[in-house]
Amino acid sequence: LHNSLGEGAYSAVYKVQRLTDGKLYALKRVKILNLNEKEKENALNEIRILASLRHPNVILYKEAFWEEKSKSLW
C-alpha cells in the first residue's frame, strides 16, 4: 500500500504500510543526488530534529535509510 501525499522539488512523501508490523507510516524520499552540500546537510539536520521530537501532536520518527540504487535517503 502506498499513496503519494505530497511532492516538492527534491522530495516526495508517501503513505505506506510497513511489512514488518502492518502499521501505516508517512515515508519521505529525498533525492540526494540532486542536492548541493548545504541542502544535503539540511536534509540530515531534518532527520536529527525529527528523531529528537517528543510532542503529543507529532507522530514519532521511526528510522532513516539510504537506498544506493536510487541515490535516495528515505
C-alpha positions in Angstrom: 0.0 0.0 0.0 1.5 3.4 -1.0 -0.1 6.7 -1.9 1.6 9.9 -2.7 0.8 12.5 0.0 2.9 15.4 -1.5 5.9 16.3 -3.5 8.5 19.1 -3.6 11.5 19.9 -5.7 13.8 17.4 -4.1 11.5 15.1 -2.1 8.2 13.3 -2.0 6.1 11.9 0.8 4.1 8.6 0.6 1.6 6.9 2.8 3.0 3.3 3.2 2.2 0.2 5.1 5.3 -1.4 6.8 5.6 -5.1 6.1 7.1 -6.0 9.5 4.3 -4.5 11.6 1.4 -3.8 9.3 1.2 -0.2 10.5 0.7 2.9 8.3 3.5 5.4 8.1 4.5 8.6 6.2 7.7 7.9 4.2 9.7 10.8 2.8 12.1 10.2 -0.1 14.9 12.8 -0.5 16.7 12.6 -3.8 20.2 13.3 -2.6 21.9 13.2 -6.0 20.3 16.5 -7.0 21.2 18.3 -3.8 24.2 20.6 -3.2 26.3 20.2 0.0 24.2 22.7 2.0 20.9 21.0 1.0 22.4 17.6 2.0 23.3 18.9 5.4 19.8 20.4 5.8 18.3 17.0 5.0 20.4 15.3 7.6 19.6 18.0 10.2 15.9 17.5 9.5 16.3 13.8 10.3 18.1 14.7 13.5 15.4 17.1 14.6 12.6 14.6 13.7 14.3 11.9 15.7 14.6 14.1 18.8 11.0 15.4 18.8 8.7 14.3 21.5 5.3 16.0 21.3 1.7 14.7 21.5 0.8 16.4 18.2 3.7 14.9 16.3 3.9 11.3 15.1 7.2 9.8 16.2 10.1 9.4 13.8 10.8 5.7 13.2 14.0 5.4 11.1 16.0 6.5 8.1 17.9 4.5 5.5 19.9 5.0 2.3 19.0 3.3 -1.0 22.0 3.1 -3.2 20.1 2.2 -6.4 18.0 5.4 -6.4 20.6 7.5 -4.5 17.8 8.5 -2.1 17.5 9.0 1.6 14.3 7.5 2.9 
